[in-house]
């Protein structure tokens, strides 16, 4: 038996086994990485680009991504700006590659922070909610709901909003889309 040939064959089989093992490990790592990517980070990766979002109930919003966080996306349509909770998204395209992780402050910037800023500005909004469509001004934002002061002059109000200065509590989990009236928003 030629020991050099034997050792070369043994080394060759060992190298082939290691390559197969590494290929399998690379596949497992890629799967693990993919499994950790959420929809919010893919939407954030598309900042500045076009996006079509279908929210619960089937309404489509098409426009350019102005800003996004893990839990919300702000889209500029021809008709105005739309704030959409990622939890209300049923479908979205085109998807970008995942954006790098946000810093601690940006991750904590939830939709409640944006809604509180709208309330502070007294910006008129149209809230598309599981409980209907409500127009008015957000008066307060709480842990799990917002309070909207419904407008009496808006023709597209839900029938429950007809009384002057009606305060309506809407759960945050039921929000599908919030339209911001641009002339008061400053855009």
KEKE-3310 file (N, C-alpha, C; in steps of 0.2 Angstrom, whole numbers, plus 5000, padded with zeros to 4 digits):
npx = (5004:5003:5007:5007:4998:4987:4985:4983:4971:4963:4964:4958:4945:4941:4942:4931:4920:4921:4918:4905:4898:4900:4893:4880:4879:4880:4868:4859:4862:4858:4845:4841:4844:4835:4823:4823:4820:4809:4793:4792:4806:4809:4801:4806:4818:4815:4813:4810:4807:4794:4779:4766:4753:4742:4729:4721:4704:4705:4708:4719:4734:4745:4760:4774:4787:4789:4794:4798:4796:4799:4786:4777:4772:4774:4767:4767:4754:4745:4734:4737:4745:4748:4747:4752:4749:4760:4755:4742:4744:4741:4746:4760:4770:4783:4795:4809:4826:4830:4831:4845:4847:4837:4842:4841:4832:4825:4819:4810:4801:4786:4770:4761:4769:4769:4756:4753:4761:4753:4741:4746:4748:4736:4731:4720:4713:4709:4703:4704:4696:4693:4681:4674:4674:4682:4682:4692:4700:4714:4712:4718:4730:4731:4737:4732:4723:4715:4708:4697:4691:4677:4673:4660:4657:4662:4658:4660:4659:4657:4641:4640:4647:4640:4636:4639:4656:4659:4667:4677:4682:4694:4702:4719:4723:4713:4716:4717:4722:4728:4724:4732:4727:4735:4736:4735:4745:4757:4763)
npy = (4994:5011:5024:5038:5040:5034:5043:5055:5052:5051:5064:5071:5066:5070:5084:5086:5081:5091:5103:5100:5100:5113:5120:5116:5122:5135:5136:5134:5145:5155:5153:5155:5169:5174:5171:5180:5192:5205:5212:5225:5230:5227:5236:5248:5247:5252:5265:5281:5276:5269:5262:5250:5247:5236:5236:5229:5224:5228:5240:5249:5258:5268:5275:5286:5281:5290:5290:5277:5265:5252:5248:5256:5265:5279:5285:5295:5299:5305:5311:5314:5312:5296:5287:5272:5258:5244:5233:5233:5230:5220:5216:5220:5228:5235:5224:5229:5225:5220:5234:5240:5237:5247:5261:5261:5271:5274:5262:5262:5272:5272:5270:5277:5288:5296:5298:5306:5317:5322:5325:5335:5345:5348:5343:5340:5324:5308:5294:5278:5264:5249:5250:5259:5274:5289:5306:5320:5328:5322:5320:5315:5302:5286:5272:5260:5265:5279:5295:5304:5319:5321:5328:5339:5344:5337:5327:5314:5307:5294:5287:5287:5298:5310:5320:5336:5340:5327:5315:5301:5285:5275:5260:5256:5245:5243:5252:5255:5264:5281:5296:5311:5328:5338:5352:5358:5351:5356:5353)
npz = (5000:4995:5005:5004:4993:5000:5011:5004:4998:5009:5015:5005:5005:5018:5016:5007:5014:5024:5016:5012:5024:5028:5018:5021:5033:5030:5023:5033:5041:5033:5032:5045:5047:5038:5044:5054:5049:5049:5042:5044:5044:5031:5024:5029:5023:5010:5010:5003:4991:4979:4984:4986:4997:5004:5015:5030:5025:5012:5006:4995:4996:4987:4984:4989:5000:5014:5027:5039:5052:5063:5067:5059:5044:5033:5020:5005:4995:4980:4985:4998:5014:5021:5036:5041:5051:5053:5057:5052:5039:5025:5012:5003:4991:4980:4988:4998:5001:5018:5030:5039:5057:5067:5079:5097:5101:5089:5087:5097:5094:5092:5084:5092:5096:5084:5082:5094:5091:5080:5087:5095:5086:5081:5069:5056:5053:5044:5050:5045:5051:5059:5065:5057:5047:5052:5054:5059:5073:5082:5099:5110:5115:5120:5130:5122:5114:5104:5105:5096:5091:5083:5067:5062:5050:5040:5026:5024:5036:5048:5052:5066:5070:5070:5079:5086:5090:5095:5105:5101:5105:5099:5096:5095:5089:5079:5069:5053:5043:5043:5037:5033:5033:5021:5019:5032:5038:5033:5021)
capx = (5000:5007:5005:5006:4991:4982:4984:4980:4964:4960:4963:4953:4938:4940:4940:4925:4916:4920:4914:4897:4896:4900:4888:4874:4879:4879:4861:4856:4863:4854:4838:4840:4844:4829:4818:4823:4818:4801:4790:4794:4812:4809:4797:4811:4823:4812:4812:4811:4804:4787:4776:4759:4751:4735:4728:4715:4698:4706:4710:4726:4738:4750:4764:4782:4788:4792:4797:4795:4799:4797:4778:4772:4775:4771:4767:4764:4750:4743:4728:4739:4750:4744:4751:4749:4752:4762:4750:4737:4746:4739:4750:4764:4775:4789:4798:4816:4830:4829:4836:4849:4843:4837:4845:4836:4827:4821:4815:4805:4797:4780:4764:4758:4772:4767:4749:4753:4763:4748:4737:4749:4748:4729:4731:4714:4714:4703:4705:4701:4696:4688:4674:4671:4679:4681:4686:4692:4706:4715:4713:4723:4732:4733:4741:4730:4717:4716:4702:4696:4686:4674:4671:4653:4657:4665:4653:4662:4659:4653:4635:4641:4651:4636:4635:4645:4662:4659:4674:4676:4688:4696:4707:4725:4724:4709:4717:4720:4726:4726:4725:4733:4726:4741:4737:4737:4751:4763:4766)
capy = (5000:5017:5028:5044:5039:5033:5049:5060:5051:5052:5071:5073:5064:5074:5091:5085:5081:5098:5107:5098:5102:5121:5121:5115:5127:5141:5136:5135:5152:5160:5152:5158:5176:5176:5170:5185:5198:5206:5216:5232:5231:5227:5242:5253:5247:5255:5273:5285:5273:5268:5256:5249:5243:5234:5236:5225:5227:5228:5247:5250:5264:5269:5281:5285:5280:5296:5288:5271:5262:5244:5247:5260:5268:5285:5285:5301:5298:5311:5313:5316:5308:5291:5284:5265:5253:5238:5227:5233:5228:5213:5214:5226:5227:5230:5224:5230:5221:5223:5239:5238:5238:5254:5262:5260:5277:5274:5256:5264:5277:5268:5274:5282:5295:5300:5301:5312:5323:5325:5328:5342:5350:5348:5341:5336:5317:5304:5288:5272:5260:5243:5252:5264:5280:5295:5313:5325:5330:5318:5324:5312:5296:5282:5266:5256:5268:5286:5299:5308:5324:5321:5335:5339:5347:5332:5324:5307:5304:5288:5290:5288:5304:5316:5325:5341:5339:5320:5312:5294:5281:5270:5256:5257:5239:5243:5257:5253:5269:5288:5301:5318:5333:5341:5359:5360:5347:5360:5350)
capz = (5000:4995:5011:5001:4990:5005:5015:5000:4997:5016:5015:5000:5008:5023:5013:5003:5020:5027:5011:5012:5031:5028:5013:5025:5038:5026:5021:5039:5044:5029:5034:5052:5046:5034:5048:5059:5046:5049:5037:5045:5042:5023:5022:5030:5017:5004:5011:4997:4985:4978:4988:4986:5003:5005:5022:5031:5022:5005:5003:4993:4996:4983:4985:4990:5007:5017:5033:5042:5058:5063:5068:5055:5038:5031:5013:5002:4989:4977:4989:5004:5017:5025:5041:5041:5056:5050:5059:5047:5032:5022:5007:5001:4985:4980:4995:4997:5006:5025:5032:5045:5063:5070:5085:5102:5101:5083:5088:5102:5091:5089:5080:5097:5096:5079:5084:5099:5087:5076:5091:5097:5080:5080:5062:5054:5050:5043:5052:5042:5057:5059:5067:5052:5045:5057:5052:5065:5076:5088:5105:5115:5113:5126:5129:5117:5110:5103:5106:5091:5091:5076:5064:5060:5043:5035:5023:5024:5042:5050:5055:5073:5072:5068:5085:5086:5095:5098:5106:5100:5107:5094:5098:5090:5085:5074:5064:5046:5039:5045:5032:5036:5028:5020:5020:5039:5040:5031:5015)
cpx = (5005:5004:5003:4999:4985:4980:4981:4973:4960:4959:4958:4946:4936:4938:4933:4919:4915:4917:4907:4895:4896:4895:4881:4874:4878:4871:4857:4856:4859:4847:4836:4840:4838:4823:4818:4821:4811:4799:4792:4801:4813:4806:4802:4816:4821:4811:4814:4808:4797:4785:4769:4758:4744:4734:4722:4709:4699:4708:4717:4728:4744:4754:4771:4782:4792:4796:4794:4799:4797:4789:4774:4776:4771:4772:4763:4760:4748:4738:4731:4744:4746:4749:4748:4753:4754:4758:4744:4738:4745:4744:4754:4769:4777:4792:4806:4819:4829:4834:4840:4845:4843:4840:4839:4831:4822:4816:4809:4800:4791:4775:4761:4762:4770:4760:4749:4756:4757:4742:4739:4748:4740:4727:4724:4716:4708:4706:4701:4701:4692:4681:4671:4677:4677:4685:4686:4699:4708:4716:4717:4724:4734:4737:4739:4724:4719:4709:4702:4690:4683:4672:4663:4652:4659:4659:4654:4662:4655:4647:4635:4644:4647:4635:4641:4650:4661:4666:4673:4682:4689:4702:4713:4725:4719:4710:4720:4724:4724:4729:4726:4731:4732:4741:4738:4743:4758:4766:4763)
cpy = (5006:5022:5035:5045:5039:5040:5055:5059:5052:5060:5074:5072:5068:5081:5091:5085:5088:5103:5106:5101:5110:5123:5121:5120:5134:5142:5137:5142:5157:5159:5156:5166:5178:5176:5176:5192:5199:5211:5223:5234:5231:5233:5248:5253:5250:5262:5277:5282:5272:5262:5256:5245:5242:5233:5231:5228:5228:5235:5247:5257:5264:5275:5280:5285:5286:5294:5281:5269:5255:5243:5252:5263:5274:5286:5292:5299:5305:5315:5316:5311:5302:5287:5277:5261:5247:5232:5227:5231:5221:5211:5221:5224:5234:5230:5225:5225:5224:5228:5237:5240:5245:5254:5261:5265:5276:5267:5258:5269:5273:5273:5279:5288:5299:5303:5306:5318:5326:5328:5335:5347:5352:5347:5337:5329:5314:5297:5282:5266:5254:5245:5258:5269:5286:5300:5317:5327:5325:5322:5321:5305:5292:5276:5261:5259:5276:5289:5304:5313:5325:5327:5334:5341:5342:5328:5316:5304:5298:5291:5291:5295:5311:5322:5330:5339:5332:5318:5304:5291:5276:5266:5256:5251:5239:5248:5254:5258:5276:5292:5308:5323:5337:5348:5362:5356:5351:5357:5353)
cpz = (5000:5000:5008:4998:4995:5009:5011:4999:5003:5016:5011:5002:5013:5021:5010:5009:5023:5023:5012:5019:5031:5023:5017:5030:5036:5025:5028:5042:5039:5030:5041:5051:5042:5039:5053:5056:5046:5043:5038:5043:5034:5021:5023:5025:5011:5005:5005:4991:4984:4982:4987:4993:5002:5012:5023:5028:5015:5002:5001:4994:4992:4983:4986:4998:5010:5023:5035:5048:5058:5064:5063:5049:5036:5024:5010:4996:4986:4982:4996:5008:5021:5030:5042:5046:5052:5051:5055:5040:5030:5017:5005:4995:4983:4986:4993:5002:5013:5026:5038:5051:5065:5077:5090:5102:5095:5084:5093:5099:5088:5086:5085:5097:5090:5080:5089:5096:5083:5081:5094:5092:5078:5072:5061:5051:5048:5045:5049:5048:5056:5061:5062:5050:5049:5055:5058:5067:5082:5094:5110:5112:5119:5125:5123:5113:5109:5104:5100:5092:5084:5074:5062:5053:5038:5032:5023:5031:5043:5053:5063:5075:5071:5073:5085:5092:5098:5099:5106:5102:5102:5096:5093:5086:5079:5068:5058:5043:5042:5039:5035:5031:5027:5021:5027:5041:5038:5025:5009)
residu = (UNK:UNK:UNK:UNK:UNK:UNK:UNK:UNK:UNK:UNK:UNK:UNK:UNK:UNK:UNK:UNK:UNK:UNK:UNK:UNK:UNK:UNK:UNK:UNK:UNK:UNK:UNK:UNK:UNK:UNK:UNK:UNK:UNK:UNK:UNK:UNK:UNK:UNK:UNK:UNK:UNK:UNK:UNK:UNK:UNK:UNK:UNK:UNK:UNK:UNK:UNK:UNK:UNK:UNK:UNK:UNK:UNK:UNK:UNK:UNK:UNK:UNK:UNK:UNK:UNK:UNK:UNK:UNK:UNK:UNK:UNK:UNK:UNK:UNK:UNK:UNK:UNK:UNK:UNK:UNK:UNK:UNK:UNK:UNK:UNK:UNK:UNK:UNK:UNK:UNK:UNK:UNK:UNK:UNK:UNK:UNK:UNK:UNK:UNK:UNK:UNK:UNK:UNK:UNK:UNK:UNK:UNK:UNK:UNK:UNK:UNK:UNK:UNK:UNK:UNK:UNK:UNK:UNK:UNK:UNK:UNK:UNK:UNK:UNK:UNK:UNK:UNK:UNK:UNK:UNK:UNK:UNK:UNK:UNK:UNK:UNK:UNK:UNK:UNK:UNK:UNK:UNK:UNK:UNK:UNK:UNK:UNK:UNK:UNK:UNK:UNK:UNK:UNK:UNK:UNK:UNK:UNK:UNK:UNK:UNK:UNK:UNK:UNK:UNK:UNK:UNK:UNK:UNK:UNK:UNK:UNK:UNK:UNK:UNK:UNK:UNK:UNK:UNK:UNK:UNK:UNK:UNK:UNK:UNK:UNK:UNK:UNK)
# end
